[in-house]
Amino acid sequence: MRHGIFCLGCCWLLMALLFVGGLMNLAWVAAIALLVLLEKTTPWGVQISLLTGALLIEWGFISVIRAGFAA
């Protein structure tokens, strides 16, 4: 029970995104699931997670900059 509450507390946003993404596009959910599987099961999982994090941060910055120029 304690582990379930901890998991829900730390991963609620990912769960919500997967639910919404699954309703909109199943291919995105499959891609995220594959990425998580690679992070958890391969010896280079830490490097994959660091690269993924860096790419998502960069994508976020680019999105903010584009939105600023579009306004």
N, CA, C, O and CB atoms as a CASP TS submission, in Angstrom:
PFRMAT TS
TARGET T0000
AUTHOR 0000-0000-0000
METHOD Language model
MODEL 1
PARENT N/A
ATOM      1  N   MET     1       0.830  -1.189   0.000  1.00  0.00           N
ATOM      2  CA  MET     1       0.000   0.000   0.000  1.00  0.00           C
ATOM      3  C   MET     1       0.879   1.259   0.000  1.00  0.00           C
ATOM      4  O   MET     1       0.607   2.219  -0.721  1.00  0.00           O
ATOM      5  CB  MET     1      -0.947  -0.006   1.218  1.00  0.00           C
ATOM      6  N   ARG     2       1.930   1.236   0.817  1.00  0.00           N
ATOM      7  CA  ARG     2       2.815   2.397   0.892  1.00  0.00           C
ATOM      8  C   ARG     2       3.501   2.643  -0.461  1.00  0.00           C
ATOM      9  O   ARG     2       3.619   3.785  -0.906  1.00  0.00           O
ATOM     10  CB  ARG     2       3.873   2.197   2.004  1.00  0.00           C
ATOM     11  N   HIS     3       3.947   1.564  -1.103  1.00  0.00           N
ATOM     12  CA  HIS     3       4.600   1.705  -2.409  1.00  0.00           C
ATOM     13  C   HIS     3       3.614   2.239  -3.451  1.00  0.00           C
ATOM     14  O   HIS     3       3.978   3.079  -4.274  1.00  0.00           O
ATOM     15  CB  HIS     3       5.182   0.350  -2.871  1.00  0.00           C
ATOM     16  N   GLY     4       2.380   1.760  -3.418  1.00  0.00           N
ATOM     17  CA  GLY     4       1.373   2.244  -4.356  1.00  0.00           C
ATOM     18  C   GLY     4       1.097   3.724  -4.191  1.00  0.00           C
ATOM     19  O   GLY     4       0.944   4.438  -5.182  1.00  0.00           O
ATOM     20  N   ILE     5       1.031   4.192  -2.970  1.00  0.00           N
ATOM     21  CA  ILE     5       0.799   5.615  -2.717  1.00  0.00           C
ATOM     22  C   ILE     5       2.002   6.431  -3.175  1.00  0.00           C
ATOM     23  O   ILE     5       1.843   7.499  -3.765  1.00  0.00           O
ATOM     24  CB  ILE     5       0.517   5.866  -1.217  1.00  0.00           C
ATOM     25  N   PHE     6       3.212   5.927  -2.901  1.00  0.00           N
ATOM     26  CA  PHE     6       4.420   6.613  -3.361  1.00  0.00           C
ATOM     27  C   PHE     6       4.438   6.709  -4.882  1.00  0.00           C
ATOM     28  O   PHE     6       4.738   7.767  -5.436  1.00  0.00           O
ATOM     29  CB  PHE     6       5.679   5.883  -2.861  1.00  0.00           C
ATOM     30  N   CYS     7       4.118   5.612  -5.554  1.00  0.00           N
ATOM     31  CA  CYS     7       4.121   5.576  -7.021  1.00  0.00           C
ATOM     32  C   CYS     7       3.084   6.551  -7.582  1.00  0.00           C
ATOM     33  O   CYS     7       3.361   7.272  -8.541  1.00  0.00           O
ATOM     34  CB  CYS     7       3.838   4.142  -7.530  1.00  0.00           C
ATOM     35  N   LEU     8       1.922   6.570  -6.998  1.00  0.00           N
ATOM     36  CA  LEU     8       0.883   7.497  -7.447  1.00  0.00           C
ATOM     37  C   LEU     8       1.307   8.939  -7.216  1.00  0.00           C
ATOM     38  O   LEU     8       1.033   9.811  -8.041  1.00  0.00           O
ATOM     39  CB  LEU     8      -0.439   7.215  -6.725  1.00  0.00           C
ATOM     40  N   GLY     9       1.978   9.192  -6.094  1.00  0.00           N
ATOM     41  CA  GLY     9       2.415  10.550  -5.776  1.00  0.00           C
ATOM     42  C   GLY     9       3.489  11.065  -6.712  1.00  0.00           C
ATOM     43  O   GLY     9       3.492  12.245  -7.064  1.00  0.00           O
ATOM     44  N   CYS    10       4.399  10.197  -7.120  1.00  0.00           N
ATOM     45  CA  CYS    10       5.499  10.675  -7.964  1.00  0.00           C
ATOM     46  C   CYS    10       5.185  10.567  -9.453  1.00  0.00           C
ATOM     47  O   CYS    10       5.801  11.268 -10.256  1.00  0.00           O
ATOM     48  CB  CYS    10       6.761   9.897  -7.656  1.00  0.00           C
ATOM     49  N   CYS    11       4.260   9.723  -9.835  1.00  0.00           N
ATOM     50  CA  CYS    11       4.038   9.467 -11.256  1.00  0.00           C
ATOM     51  C   CYS    11       2.639   9.875 -11.734  1.00  0.00           C
ATOM     52  O   CYS    11       2.230   9.481 -12.826  1.00  0.00           O
ATOM     53  CB  CYS    11       4.259   8.005 -11.542  1.00  0.00           C
ATOM     54  N   TRP    12       1.913  10.641 -10.954  1.00  0.00           N
ATOM     55  CA  TRP    12       0.533  10.960 -11.327  1.00  0.00           C
ATOM     56  C   TRP    12       0.470  11.729 -12.644  1.00  0.00           C
ATOM     57  O   TRP    12      -0.442  11.525 -13.445  1.00  0.00           O
ATOM     58  CB  TRP    12      -0.140  11.770 -10.221  1.00  0.00           C
ATOM     59  N   LEU    13       1.442  12.614 -12.865  1.00  0.00           N
ATOM     60  CA  LEU    13       1.419  13.391 -14.103  1.00  0.00           C
ATOM     61  C   LEU    13       1.690  12.498 -15.312  1.00  0.00           C
ATOM     62  O   LEU    13       1.042  12.644 -16.349  1.00  0.00           O
ATOM     63  CB  LEU    13       2.451  14.527 -14.042  1.00  0.00           C
ATOM     64  N   LEU    14       2.639  11.580 -15.187  1.00  0.00           N
ATOM     65  CA  LEU    14       2.904  10.643 -16.280  1.00  0.00           C
ATOM     66  C   LEU    14       1.675   9.783 -16.555  1.00  0.00           C
ATOM     67  O   LEU    14       1.341   9.538 -17.714  1.00  0.00           O
ATOM     68  CB  LEU    14       4.115   9.751 -15.948  1.00  0.00           C
ATOM     69  N   MET    15       1.004   9.327 -15.510  1.00  0.00           N
ATOM     70  CA  MET    15      -0.210   8.526 -15.690  1.00  0.00           C
ATOM     71  C   MET    15      -1.291   9.330 -16.404  1.00  0.00           C
ATOM     72  O   MET    15      -1.973   8.812 -17.288  1.00  0.00           O
ATOM     73  CB  MET    15      -0.733   8.028 -14.332  1.00  0.00           C
ATOM     74  N   ALA    16      -1.447  10.597 -16.022  1.00  0.00           N
ATOM     75  CA  ALA    16      -2.446  11.453 -16.671  1.00  0.00           C
ATOM     76  C   ALA    16      -2.094  11.682 -18.139  1.00  0.00           C
ATOM     77  O   ALA    16      -2.969  11.644 -19.004  1.00  0.00           O
ATOM     78  CB  ALA    16      -2.557  12.803 -15.937  1.00  0.00           C
ATOM     79  N   LEU    17      -0.796  11.924 -18.421  1.00  0.00           N
ATOM     80  CA  LEU    17      -0.379  12.123 -19.808  1.00  0.00           C
ATOM     81  C   LEU    17      -0.587  10.867 -20.646  1.00  0.00           C
ATOM     82  O   LEU    17      -1.011  10.948 -21.799  1.00  0.00           O
ATOM     83  CB  LEU    17       1.082  12.545 -19.862  1.00  0.00           C
ATOM     84  N   LEU    18      -0.288   9.710 -20.067  1.00  0.00           N
ATOM     85  CA  LEU    18      -0.501   8.467 -20.796  1.00  0.00           C
ATOM     86  C   LEU    18      -1.984   8.240 -21.069  1.00  0.00           C
ATOM     87  O   LEU    18      -2.343   7.745 -22.138  1.00  0.00           O
ATOM     88  CB  LEU    18       0.078   7.288 -20.017  1.00  0.00           C
ATOM     89  N   PHE    19      -2.845   8.591 -20.126  1.00  0.00           N
ATOM     90  CA  PHE    19      -4.283   8.431 -20.339  1.00  0.00           C
ATOM     91  C   PHE    19      -4.759   9.347 -21.464  1.00  0.00           C
ATOM     92  O   PHE    19      -5.452   8.908 -22.381  1.00  0.00           O
ATOM     93  CB  PHE    19      -5.061   8.730 -19.039  1.00  0.00           C
ATOM     94  N   VAL    20      -4.381  10.621 -21.387  1.00  0.00           N
ATOM     95  CA  VAL    20      -4.804  11.575 -22.417  1.00  0.00           C
ATOM     96  C   VAL    20      -4.174  11.216 -23.761  1.00  0.00           C
ATOM     97  O   VAL    20      -4.844  11.254 -24.793  1.00  0.00           O
ATOM     98  CB  VAL    20      -4.423  13.021 -22.013  1.00  0.00           C
ATOM     99  N   GLY    21      -2.878  10.866 -23.748  1.00  0.00           N
ATOM    100  CA  GLY    21      -2.211  10.478 -24.991  1.00  0.00           C
ATOM    101  C   GLY    21      -2.828   9.245 -25.606  1.00  0.00           C
ATOM    102  O   GLY    21      -2.937   9.148 -26.828  1.00  0.00           O
ATOM    103  N   GLY    22      -3.236   8.298 -24.773  1.00  0.00           N
ATOM    104  CA  GLY    22      -3.873   7.087 -25.278  1.00  0.00           C
ATOM    105  C   GLY    22      -5.211   7.358 -25.928  1.00  0.00           C
ATOM    106  O   GLY    22      -5.611   6.674 -26.870  1.00  0.00           O
ATOM    107  N   LEU    23      -5.899   8.366 -25.412  1.00  0.00           N
ATOM    108  CA  LEU    23      -7.168   8.736 -26.029  1.00  0.00           C
ATOM    109  C   LEU    23      -6.954   9.430 -27.370  1.00  0.00           C
ATOM    110  O   LEU    23      -7.782   9.316 -28.274  1.00  0.00           O
ATOM    111  CB  LEU    23      -7.964   9.641 -25.095  1.00  0.00           C
ATOM    112  N   MET    24      -5.833  10.152 -27.495  1.00  0.00           N
ATOM    113  CA  MET    24      -5.604  10.931 -28.704  1.00  0.00           C
ATOM    114  C   MET    24      -4.806  10.157 -29.757  1.00  0.00           C
ATOM    115  O   MET    24      -5.160  10.178 -30.936  1.00  0.00           O
ATOM    116  CB  MET    24      -4.882  12.214 -28.355  1.00  0.00           C
ATOM    117  N   ASN    25      -3.742   9.480 -29.347  1.00  0.00           N
ATOM    118  CA  ASN    25      -2.879   8.823 -30.322  1.00  0.00           C
ATOM    119  C   ASN    25      -2.171   7.651 -29.650  1.00  0.00           C
ATOM    120  O   ASN    25      -1.306   7.845 -28.796  1.00  0.00           O
ATOM    121  CB  ASN    25      -1.849   9.824 -30.921  1.00  0.00           C
ATOM    122  N   LEU    26      -2.533   6.473 -30.030  1.00  0.00           N
ATOM    123  CA  LEU    26      -1.979   5.265 -29.430  1.00  0.00           C
ATOM    124  C   LEU    26      -0.509   5.078 -29.777  1.00  0.00           C
ATOM    125  O   LEU    26       0.224   4.449 -29.014  1.00  0.00           O
ATOM    126  CB  LEU    26      -2.770   4.055 -29.876  1.00  0.00           C
ATOM    127  N   ALA    27      -0.064   5.606 -30.904  1.00  0.00           N
ATOM    128  CA  ALA    27       1.343   5.482 -31.303  1.00  0.00           C
ATOM    129  C   ALA    27       2.262   6.224 -30.325  1.00  0.00           C
ATOM    130  O   ALA    27       3.355   5.741 -30.030  1.00  0.00           O
ATOM    131  CB  ALA    27       1.545   6.026 -32.732  1.00  0.00           C
ATOM    132  N   TRP    28       1.833   7.398 -29.813  1.00  0.00           N
ATOM    133  CA  TRP    28       2.631   8.127 -28.824  1.00  0.00           C
ATOM    134  C   TRP    28       2.774   7.322 -27.540  1.00  0.00           C
ATOM    135  O   TRP    28       3.853   7.268 -26.951  1.00  0.00           O
ATOM    136  CB  TRP    28       1.998   9.492 -28.522  1.00  0.00           C
ATOM    137  N   VAL    29       1.699   6.706 -27.116  1.00  0.00           N
ATOM    138  CA  VAL    29       1.743   5.902 -25.899  1.00  0.00           C
ATOM    139  C   VAL    29       2.671   4.705 -26.094  1.00  0.00           C
ATOM    140  O   VAL    29       3.428   4.355 -25.189  1.00  0.00           O
ATOM    141  CB  VAL    29       0.324   5.429 -25.506  1.00  0.00           C
ATOM    142  N   ALA    30       2.619   4.081 -27.256  1.00  0.00           N
ATOM    143  CA  ALA    30       3.504   2.959 -27.545  1.00  0.00           C
ATOM    144  C   ALA    30       4.962   3.411 -27.556  1.00  0.00           C
ATOM    145  O   ALA    30       5.832   2.689 -27.068  1.00  0.00           O
ATOM    146  CB  ALA    30       3.135   2.316 -28.889  1.00  0.00           C
ATOM    147  N   ALA    31       5.240   4.585 -28.099  1.00  0.00           N
ATOM    148  CA  ALA    31       6.605   5.113 -28.123  1.00  0.00           C
ATOM    149  C   ALA    31       7.109   5.396 -26.712  1.00  0.00           C
ATOM    150  O   ALA    31       8.256   5.089 -26.389  1.00  0.00           O
ATOM    151  CB  ALA    31       6.669   6.389 -28.970  1.00  0.00           C
ATOM    152  N   ILE    32       6.265   5.976 -25.877  1.00  0.00           N
ATOM    153  CA  ILE    32       6.645   6.241 -24.486  1.00  0.00           C
ATOM    154  C   ILE    32       6.872   4.930 -23.748  1.00  0.00           C
ATOM    155  O   ILE    32       7.830   4.814 -22.983  1.00  0.00           O
ATOM    156  CB  ILE    32       5.561   7.078 -23.770  1.00  0.00           C
ATOM    157  N   ALA    33       6.020   3.956 -23.961  1.00  0.00           N
ATOM    158  CA  ALA    33       6.173   2.653 -23.303  1.00  0.00           C
ATOM    159  C   ALA    33       7.477   1.980 -23.739  1.00  0.00           C
ATOM    160  O   ALA    33       8.169   1.381 -22.915  1.00  0.00           O
ATOM    161  CB  ALA    33       4.964   1.739 -23.623  1.00  0.00           C
ATOM    162  N   LEU    34       7.813   2.073 -25.014  1.00  0.00           N
ATOM    163  CA  LEU    34       9.065   1.498 -25.506  1.00  0.00           C
ATOM    164  C   LEU    34      10.269   2.210 -24.893  1.00  0.00           C
ATOM    165  O   LEU    34      11.249   1.567 -24.517  1.00  0.00           O
ATOM    166  CB  LEU    34       9.126   1.580 -27.040  1.00  0.00           C
ATOM    167  N   LEU    35      10.195   3.522 -24.794  1.00  0.00           N
ATOM    168  CA  LEU    35      11.276   4.284 -24.188  1.00  0.00           C
ATOM    169  C   LEU    35      11.475   3.890 -22.724  1.00  0.00           C
ATOM    170  O   LEU    35      12.610   3.693 -22.290  1.00  0.00           O
ATOM    171  CB  LEU    35      10.992   5.781 -24.298  1.00  0.00           C
ATOM    172  N   VAL    36      10.404   3.774 -21.972  1.00  0.00           N
ATOM    173  CA  VAL    36      10.496   3.370 -20.569  1.00  0.00           C
ATOM    174  C   VAL    36      11.044   1.946 -20.460  1.00  0.00           C
ATOM    175  O   VAL    36      11.857   1.660 -19.581  1.00  0.00           O
ATOM    176  CB  VAL    36       9.112   3.467 -19.883  1.00  0.00           C
ATOM    177  N   LEU    37      10.606   1.060 -21.345  1.00  0.00           N
ATOM    178  CA  LEU    37      11.119  -0.310 -21.343  1.00  0.00           C
ATOM    179  C   LEU    37      12.633  -0.325 -21.584  1.00  0.00           C
ATOM    180  O   LEU    37      13.363  -1.048 -20.905  1.00  0.00           O
ATOM    181  CB  LEU    37      10.400  -1.154 -22.416  1.00  0.00           C
ATOM    182  N   LEU    38      13.100   0.465 -22.541  1.00  0.00           N
ATOM    183  CA  LEU    38      14.536   0.534 -22.815  1.00  0.00           C
ATOM    184  C   LEU    38      15.300   1.111 -21.626  1.00  0.00           C
ATOM    185  O   LEU    38      16.388   0.641 -21.293  1.00  0.00           O
ATOM    186  CB  LEU    38      14.799   1.377 -24.066  1.00  0.00           C
ATOM    187  N   GLU    39      14.725   2.134 -20.986  1.00  0.00           N
ATOM    188  CA  GLU    39      15.388   2.727 -19.820  1.00  0.00           C
ATOM    189  C   GLU    39      15.516   1.725 -18.681  1.00  0.00           C
ATOM    190  O   GLU    39      16.523   1.716 -17.973  1.00  0.00           O
ATOM    191  CB  GLU    39      14.621   3.958 -19.343  1.00  0.00           C
ATOM    192  N   LYS    40      14.512   0.888 -18.501  1.00  0.00           N
ATOM    193  CA  LYS    40      14.491  -0.024 -17.356  1.00  0.00           C
ATOM    194  C   LYS    40      15.235  -1.332 -17.599  1.00  0.00           C
ATOM    195  O   LYS    40      15.688  -1.953 -16.638  1.00  0.00           O
ATOM    196  CB  LYS    40      13.075  -0.327 -16.984  1.00  0.00           C
ATOM    197  N   THR    41      15.377  -1.773 -18.842  1.00  0.00           N
ATOM    198  CA  THR    41      15.889  -3.117 -19.082  1.00  0.00           C
ATOM    199  C   THR    41      17.265  -3.170 -19.736  1.00  0.00           C
ATOM    200  O   THR    41      17.887  -4.232 -19.754  1.00  0.00           O
ATOM    201  CB  THR    41      14.931  -3.854 -19.925  1.00  0.00           C
ATOM    202  N   THR    42      17.755  -2.064 -20.271  1.00  0.00           N
ATOM    203  CA  THR    42      19.049  -2.105 -20.937  1.00  0.00           C
ATOM    204  C   THR    42      20.147  -1.602 -20.004  1.00  0.00           C
ATOM    205  O   THR    42      19.874  -0.838 -19.079  1.00  0.00           O
ATOM    206  CB  THR    42      19.017  -1.271 -22.225  1.00  0.00           C
ATOM    207  N   PRO    43      21.374  -2.022 -20.241  1.00  0.00           N
ATOM    208  CA  PRO    43      22.474  -1.557 -19.397  1.00  0.00           C
ATOM    209  C   PRO    43      22.750  -0.057 -19.539  1.00  0.00           C
ATOM    210  O   PRO    43      23.305   0.554 -18.625  1.00  0.00           O
ATOM    211  CB  PRO    43      23.725  -2.330 -19.728  1.00  0.00           C
ATOM    212  N   TRP    44      22.383   0.522 -20.634  1.00  0.00           N
ATOM    213  CA  TRP    44      22.602   1.947 -20.856  1.00  0.00           C
ATOM    214  C   TRP    44      21.330   2.762 -20.590  1.00  0.00           C
ATOM    215  O   TRP    44      21.140   3.822 -21.187  1.00  0.00           O
ATOM    216  CB  TRP    44      23.088   2.186 -22.285  1.00  0.00           C
ATOM    217  N   GLY    45      20.479   2.288 -19.719  1.00  0.00           N
ATOM    218  CA  GLY    45      19.229   2.969 -19.396  1.00  0.00           C
ATOM    219  C   GLY    45      19.409   4.360 -18.813  1.00  0.00           C
ATOM    220  O   GLY    45      18.621   5.261 -19.102  1.00  0.00           O
ATOM    221  N   VAL    46      20.443   4.545 -17.991  1.00  0.00           N
ATOM    222  CA  VAL    46      20.692   5.859 -17.397  1.00  0.00           C
ATOM    223  C   VAL    46      21.030   6.870 -18.487  1.00  0.00           C
ATOM    224  O   VAL    46      20.551   8.004 -18.457  1.00  0.00           O
ATOM    225  CB  VAL    46      21.835   5.783 -16.358  1.00  0.00           C
ATOM    226  N   GLN    47      21.846   6.465 -19.439  1.00  0.00           N
ATOM    227  CA  GLN    47      22.202   7.369 -20.536  1.00  0.00           C
ATOM    228  C   GLN    47      20.980   7.701 -21.391  1.00  0.00           C
ATOM    229  O   GLN    47      20.825   8.833 -21.848  1.00  0.00           O
ATOM    230  CB  GLN    47      23.305   6.745 -21.410  1.00  0.00           C
ATOM    231  N   ILE    48      20.118   6.714 -21.604  1.00  0.00           N
ATOM    232  CA  ILE    48      18.892   6.956 -22.377  1.00  0.00           C
ATOM    233  C   ILE    48      18.010   7.962 -21.655  1.00  0.00           C
ATOM    234  O   ILE    48      17.466   8.873 -22.279  1.00  0.00           O
ATOM    235  CB  ILE    48      18.118   5.636 -22.612  1.00  0.00           C
ATOM    236  N   SER    49      17.866   7.804 -20.349  1.00  0.00           N
ATOM    237  CA  SER    49      17.004   8.728 -19.604  1.00  0.00           C
ATOM    238  C   SER    49      17.591  10.137 -19.581  1.00  0.00           C
ATOM    239  O   SER    49      16.847  11.113 -19.670  1.00  0.00           O
ATOM    240  CB  SER    49      16.796   8.224 -18.170  1.00  0.00           C
ATOM    241  N   LEU    50      18.922  10.259 -19.463  1.00  0.00           N
ATOM    242  CA  LEU    50      19.541  11.585 -19.489  1.00  0.00           C
ATOM    243  C   LEU    50      19.378  12.247 -20.858  1.00  0.00           C
ATOM    244  O   LEU    50      19.071  13.436 -20.943  1.00  0.00           O
ATOM    245  CB  LEU    50      21.027  11.484 -19.128  1.00  0.00           C
ATOM    246  N   LEU    51      19.582  11.485 -21.915  1.00  0.00           N
ATOM    247  CA  LEU    51      19.415  12.019 -23.266  1.00  0.00           C
ATOM    248  C   LEU    51      17.960  12.416 -23.511  1.00  0.00           C
ATOM    249  O   LEU    51      17.686  13.477 -24.071  1.00  0.00           O
ATOM    250  CB  LEU    51      19.870  10.986 -24.316  1.00  0.00           C
ATOM    251  N   THR    52      17.042  11.569 -23.093  1.00  0.00           N
ATOM    252  CA  THR    52      15.622  11.871 -23.264  1.00  0.00           C
ATOM    253  C   THR    52      15.248  13.146 -22.512  1.00  0.00           C
ATOM    254  O   THR    52      14.546  14.005 -23.045  1.00  0.00           O
ATOM    255  CB  THR    52      14.758  10.694 -22.780  1.00  0.00           C
ATOM    256  N   GLY    53      15.717  13.263 -21.282  1.00  0.00           N
ATOM    257  CA  GLY    53      15.442  14.464 -20.495  1.00  0.00           C
ATOM    258  C   GLY    53      15.988  15.716 -21.157  1.00  0.00           C
ATOM    259  O   GLY    53      15.305  16.739 -21.220  1.00  0.00           O
ATOM    260  N   ALA    54      17.217  15.639 -21.652  1.00  0.00           N
ATOM    261  CA  ALA    54      17.821  16.799 -22.324  1.00  0.00           C
ATOM    262  C   ALA    54      17.046  17.177 -23.580  1.00  0.00           C
ATOM    263  O   ALA    54      16.815  18.357 -23.841  1.00  0.00           O
ATOM    264  CB  ALA    54      19.284  16.509 -22.684  1.00  0.00           C
ATOM    265  N   LEU    55      16.647  16.178 -24.355  1.00  0.00           N
ATOM    266  CA  LEU    55      15.879  16.456 -25.581  1.00  0.00           C
ATOM    267  C   LEU    55      14.520  17.066 -25.266  1.00  0.00           C
ATOM    268  O   LEU    55      14.074  17.973 -25.970  1.00  0.00           O
ATOM    269  CB  LEU    55      15.691  15.172 -26.395  1.00  0.00           C
ATOM    270  N   LEU    56      13.856  16.582 -24.218  1.00  0.00           N
ATOM    271  CA  LEU    56      12.552  17.130 -23.859  1.00  0.00           C
ATOM    272  C   LEU    56      12.666  18.553 -23.322  1.00  0.00           C
ATOM    273  O   LEU    56      11.795  19.383 -23.584  1.00  0.00           O
ATOM    274  CB  LEU    56      11.876  16.240 -22.827  1.00  0.00           C
ATOM    275  N   ILE    57      13.732  18.845 -22.573  1.00  0.00           N
ATOM    276  CA  ILE    57      13.955  20.216 -22.104  1.00  0.00           C
ATOM    277  C   ILE    57      14.190  21.139 -23.290  1.00  0.00           C
ATOM    278  O   ILE    57      13.636  22.237 -23.344  1.00  0.00           O
ATOM    279  CB  ILE    57      15.156  20.277 -21.129  1.00  0.00           C
ATOM    280  N   GLU    58      15.009  20.699 -24.242  1.00  0.00           N
ATOM    281  CA  GLU    58      15.265  21.505 -25.432  1.00  0.00           C
ATOM    282  C   GLU    58      13.985  21.728 -26.238  1.00  0.00           C
ATOM    283  O   GLU    58      13.735  22.833 -26.720  1.00  0.00           O
ATOM    284  CB  GLU    58      16.325  20.834 -26.307  1.00  0.00           C
ATOM    285  N   TRP    59      13.184  20.683 -26.382  1.00  0.00           N
ATOM    286  CA  TRP    59      11.915  20.801 -27.095  1.00  0.00           C
ATOM    287  C   TRP    59      11.007  21.815 -26.389  1.00  0.00           C
ATOM    288  O   TRP    59      10.319  22.598 -27.044  1.00  0.00           O
ATOM    289  CB  TRP    59      11.216  19.421 -27.196  1.00  0.00           C
ATOM    290  N   GLY    60      11.008  21.795 -25.069  1.00  0.00           N
ATOM    291  CA  GLY    60      10.213  22.755 -24.307  1.00  0.00           C
ATOM    292  C   GLY    60      10.672  24.185 -24.544  1.00  0.00           C
ATOM    293  O   GLY    60       9.846  25.073 -24.755  1.00  0.00           O
ATOM    294  N   PHE    61      11.989  24.420 -24.511  1.00  0.00           N
ATOM    295  CA  PHE    61      12.514  25.761 -24.767  1.00  0.00           C
ATOM    296  C   PHE    61      12.159  26.228 -26.170  1.00  0.00           C
ATOM    297  O   PHE    61      11.747  27.373 -26.356  1.00  0.00           O
ATOM    298  CB  PHE    61      14.031  25.788 -24.574  1.00  0.00           C
ATOM    299  N   ILE    62      12.312  25.361 -27.150  1.00  0.00           N
ATOM    300  CA  ILE    62      11.981  25.725 -28.526  1.00  0.00           C
ATOM    301  C   ILE    62      10.498  26.051 -28.654  1.00  0.00           C
ATOM    302  O   ILE    62      10.128  26.990 -29.359  1.00  0.00           O
ATOM    303  CB  ILE    62      12.360  24.591 -29.490  1.00  0.00           C
ATOM    304  N   SER    63       9.650  25.289 -27.982  1.00  0.00           N
ATOM    305  CA  SER    63       8.208  25.549 -28.028  1.00  0.00           C
ATOM    306  C   SER    63       7.871  26.902 -27.412  1.00  0.00           C
ATOM    307  O   SER    63       7.039  27.637 -27.942  1.00  0.00           O
ATOM    308  CB  SER    63       7.441  24.438 -27.302  1.00  0.00           C
ATOM    309  N   VAL    64       8.512  27.230 -26.299  1.00  0.00           N
ATOM    310  CA  VAL    64       8.264  28.533 -25.655  1.00  0.00           C
ATOM    311  C   VAL    64       8.743  29.664 -26.549  1.00  0.00           C
ATOM    312  O   VAL    64       8.056  30.676 -26.688  1.00  0.00           O
ATOM    313  CB  VAL    64       8.966  28.611 -24.279  1.00  0.00           C
ATOM    314  N   ILE    65       9.912  29.505 -27.155  1.00  0.00           N
ATOM    315  CA  ILE    65      10.431  30.552 -28.030  1.00  0.00           C
ATOM    316  C   ILE    65       9.529  30.741 -29.236  1.00  0.00           C
ATOM    317  O   ILE    65       9.236  31.875 -29.614  1.00  0.00           O
ATOM    318  CB  ILE    65      11.853  30.218 -28.482  1.00  0.00           C
ATOM    319  N   ARG    66       9.084  29.649 -29.847  1.00  0.00           N
ATOM    320  CA  ARG    66       8.169  29.740 -30.997  1.00  0.00           C
ATOM    321  C   ARG    66       6.861  30.403 -30.611  1.00  0.00           C
ATOM    322  O   ARG    66       6.325  31.208 -31.373  1.00  0.00           O
ATOM    323  CB  ARG    66       7.891  28.350 -31.575  1.00  0.00           C
ATOM    324  N   ALA    67       6.342  30.077 -29.440  1.00  0.00           N
ATOM    325  CA  ALA    67       5.088  30.683 -29.005  1.00  0.00           C
ATOM    326  C   ALA    67       5.273  32.185 -28.774  1.00  0.00           C
ATOM    327  O   ALA    67       4.360  32.970 -29.030  1.00  0.00           O
ATOM    328  CB  ALA    67       4.575  29.999 -27.721  1.00  0.00           C
ATOM    329  N   GLY    68       6.446  32.580 -28.293  1.00  0.00           N
ATOM    330  CA  GLY    68       6.726  33.999 -28.088  1.00  0.00           C
ATOM    331  C   GLY    68       6.787  34.762 -29.391  1.00  0.00           C
ATOM    332  O   GLY    68       6.338  35.906 -29.459  1.00  0.00           O
ATOM    333  N   PHE    69       7.337  34.150 -30.430  1.00  0.00           N
ATOM    334  CA  PHE    69       7.417  34.828 -31.729  1.00  0.00           C
ATOM    335  C   PHE    69       6.069  34.833 -32.433  1.00  0.00           C
ATOM    336  O   PHE    69       5.787  35.731 -33.227  1.00  0.00           O
ATOM    337  CB  PHE    69       8.465  34.158 -32.618  1.00  0.00           C
ATOM    338  N   ALA    70       5.237  33.843 -32.150  1.00  0.00           N
ATOM    339  CA  ALA    70       3.924  33.781 -32.804  1.00  0.00           C
ATOM    340  C   ALA    70       2.953  34.789 -32.224  1.00  0.00           C
ATOM    341  O   ALA    70       1.987  35.167 -32.888  1.00  0.00           O
ATOM    342  CB  ALA    70       3.340  32.387 -32.681  1.00  0.00           C
ATOM    343  N   ALA    71       3.189  35.231 -31.002  1.00  0.00           N
ATOM    344  CA  ALA    71       2.257  36.157 -30.343  1.00  0.00           C
ATOM    345  C   ALA    71       2.365  37.556 -30.841  1.00  0.00           C
ATOM    346  O   ALA    71       1.641  38.435 -30.374  1.00  0.00           O
ATOM    347  CB  ALA    71       2.475  36.156 -28.881  1.00  0.00           C
TER
END
